[in-house]
Amino acid sequence: MQAKIKCGVLGAGWWATFAHIPALLSHPRAELVAIQKGDRERASKVAADFGVPYACTETSELLSIDGLEAVVVSSSPHLHFEQAAAALQMGKHVLIEKPMTFTVSQARQLLELADRGNLQFLISCPWHYTSHAAIAQRLIRDGKLGALRMISVLMTNPVSCLLRGESTVPTHDAADPYLHPNSSTYSDPEVAGGGQIYTQVCHIAAYLTFLTGLSASAVFARFHNDDARLDIYDSLNLRMEDGTLVSIASTGATSPNLRTYEVRIFGTSGMLYMDLWRGTMEFISLAGETVAYPALGGNEIYPHQAPAINLIDSIFDPSCNRSPASLGVAAMEVIEAACVSASSGQNISVPSLTEQRA
């Protein structure tokens, strides 16, 4: 049997202790040897509670551990670029949380580091790992829908209290999580980068490219802050590189018990209707044929441990990588263009990754 991959987690906060750390501890081919948290006492407690040998407070401390091969960057967004760059420069495989970075330039720099080092580099987007996602991607790529013409997305998730800095109530299914979210991670512009656009629309933007293989070529956006420091309501219109039209509506201001993630994809031969939070999907051909796929349930709907598991699997077999960091770059292109558009009132052209690399 091959040796286990020694790995560490940078930013052992709410999401890392809920998703990434348990995933790595459960993986038969992973050995979680270190976690990092800025406060020494808190770092030591997390390490002790999860049975992790090393508790670190500095990025350099964790990365210098002998034999370390892989790192999960699950810190606050303003630390993502610095920590991921340090890990990639030292030859570590990396899973990075969303939003990938603050800027497109930073995201592209990280991708280039990973490419030069021939390293596995993943963006943490659990919806890329559902069976419905795999089927939808195959249907679109195989032309079952014909030529794509229009996509509409409605996404709501009750996180506005975090975006406003009003609460540390958890936003996922753990009723009593090991740690609660730090509201400043979401509400401080210097830490979060932005509000709904960075926290939630990043999921949508990466998912669009995951499904279609297309990047956005132009973005027009409007934000409403509703008296908050950061955006709470976001409306975006995209044109993809093949001309497909995309409309996105997203907000964190919704009932605590209501999450919506509806994706409607219209092609010249058929339509795909997906409700990601409810785990439903159906294909309807223009001739009227309807195929309803078995509904997902439980952790199948939002497989929160899948990204860290996939990091380890991808190191052994790169073809297993279901969420390459290039999707994070595509998302950052949309996010950055949307922020510029919302500020300027202009339609913003998006240089493609291919053009930037030429």
C-alpha positions, 0 to 999 in steps of 0.5 A, spaced: 500 500 500 502 506 498 504 511 503 499 516 506 499 523 504 502 528 510 497 534 510 496 540 514 490 545 515 491 553 515 486 556 518 482 551 523 476 555 524 469 554 523 469 551 516 475 547 517 473 544 523 466 542 520 468 539 514 476 539 512 479 536 518 474 531 519 474 529 512 482 528 512 482 524 519 477 519 515 481 518 509 485 512 509 490 515 505 491 521 509 495 523 515 493 530 518 499 532 522 498 539 523 493 545 524 494 552 524 490 558 528 493 564 530 492 564 537 496 559 540 492 557 546 486 556 541 490 552 536 493 547 541 485 546 543 483 544 536 489 540 535 488 536 542 480 535 541 481 532 534 488 528 535 492 532 531 500 532 533 502 539 531 498 546 533 501 551 529 500 559 529 504 561 523 504 559 516 511 558 515 511 553 522 506 549 518 509 549 512 516 547 514 514 540 518 518 535 515 514 530 509 508 535 509 505 534 502 498 537 502 495 543 505 488 546 505 487 553 506 481 554 510 483 561 513 479 568 512 479 570 505 484 576 506 490 570 507 488 566 502 493 568 496 499 569 501 498 562 504 497 558 498 502 562 494 507 560 500 505 553 500 505 552 492 512 555 492 514 550 497 511 544 492 505 543 496 499 540 493 493 545 495 486 545 496 483 553 497 477 555 500 472 560 496 473 566 494 480 564 491 483 570 492 481 578 492 483 579 485 483 575 478 491 577 478 492 573 484 488 567 482 492 567 476 499 567 479 497 561 484 495 557 478 501 559 474 505 557 481 501 550 481 502 549 473 510 550 474 510 545 480 506 540 477 502 540 483 494 539 484 491 545 486 483 545 487 478 550 489 473 548 494 466 547 491 462 542 494 456 542 489 461 540 484 461 533 487 454 531 487 452 525 482 447 531 479 453 535 477 456 530 474 450 528 470 449 535 468 456 536 466 456 530 461 449 532 458 451 539 456 458 537 454 455 531 450 450 536 446 444 533 449 441 540 450 444 542 443 447 549 443 446 553 449 442 559 449 440 562 456 442 560 463 438 563 469 440 562 477 437 564 483 441 563 489 439 564 496 442 562 503 441 566 510 447 569 511 446 576 511 447 576 519 454 574 518 455 579 512 452 585 516 456 582 522 450 581 527 451 574 528 455 568 529 449 563 528 452 557 523 449 557 516 449 549 515 446 543 518 450 542 524 446 545 530 452 545 535 458 546 531 465 545 534 466 552 532 462 558 530 463 563 524 467 569 526 462 574 523 468 579 521 470 574 516 464 576 512 463 583 514 469 586 514 471 589 507 479 588 509 478 581 511 472 578 506 473 582 500 466 583 499 459 581 501 454 576 497 458 577 491 465 574 494 461 569 499 456 566 495 456 568 488 463 565 487 459 558 488 455 560 482 460 563 477 465 557 478 459 552 477 457 555 471 464 554 468 464 547 471 458 545 467 459 548 461 466 549 460 465 556 458 468 563 461 464 569 462 466 574 456 462 580 459 459 582 466 453 587 468 452 587 475 448 591 480 448 591 488 444 593 493 447 594 500 441 595 504 445 600 509 450 594 510 457 595 509 457 590 504 453 587 498 447 584 500 443 583 494 446 582 487 444 581 480 448 580 474 447 579 467 453 575 463 455 573 456 459 567 456 464 566 451 460 562 446 454 568 447 450 564 452 446 569 456 446 568 464 442 571 469 444 571 476 440 573 482 443 572 489 442 574 496 443 572 503 437 576 506 432 570 506 428 566 512 433 562 516 429 556 514 430 557 506 435 556 502 434 556 494 439 554 488 435 554 482 439 553 475 435 553 469 439 551 463 436 552 456 439 549 449 436 549 442 435 541 443 432 541 451 432 544 458 435 542 464 432 544 471 436 543 477 434 545 484 441 544 488 438 545 495 433 540 494 437 535 490 432 535 484 434 535 477 430 533 470 431 534 463 426 536 458 427 535 451 424 540 446 420 534 443 417 534 450 421 528 453 422 528 460 427 525 464 427 526 472 433 523 476 433 520 482 433 526 488 439 526 492 438 526 500 442 528 506 450 529 505 449 528 497 446 535 496 452 538 499 457 534 500 462 538 504 467 533 506 468 532 498 473 537 497 478 535 502 477 528 500 478 529 493 485 533 494 488 526 497 485 522 491 487 527 486 495 527 488 494 519 487 491 520 481 490 527 477 485 525 473 480 524 479 480 532 480 473 534 480 474 541 482 481 544 479 483 551 481 482 554 474 474 554 476 476 559 482 480 563 477 473 563 472 469 565 478 474 571 480 473 573 473 466 574 474 467 577 481 472 582 479 468 584 473 461 585 477 464 589 482 467 594 477 460 594 473 456 595 480 461 601 481 461 604 474 455 602 472 458 599 465 458 593 462 465 590 463 469 585 458 472 580 461 479 578 458 479 570 458 484 566 461 487 563 455 488 571 452 492 572 459 496 566 458 498 568 451 
